[in-house]
Amino acid sequence: MSTGPLFDRAEVEQRLGPAAVAVSRRNAEAAPPLRPEQREWLRTLFASARFAKPQAPAAKAA
């Protein structure tokens, strides 16, 4: 299991705005259901995901 920050739906919805959230919900409702193998592939993909580690800023070239 990942130890990175948790997804905050309310924060994302606030950032995107009500119009974008409404379009996203309509698109999700109109999409066909996932087949079992698609669902399993997504579970595997997200289970294997790792959070990116913060990188130090690159040194500025002179």
Secondary structure, 3 states (H helix, E strand, C coil): CCCCCCCCHHHHHHHHCHHHHHHHHHHHHHCCCCCHHHHHHHHHHHHHCCCCCCCCCCCCCC
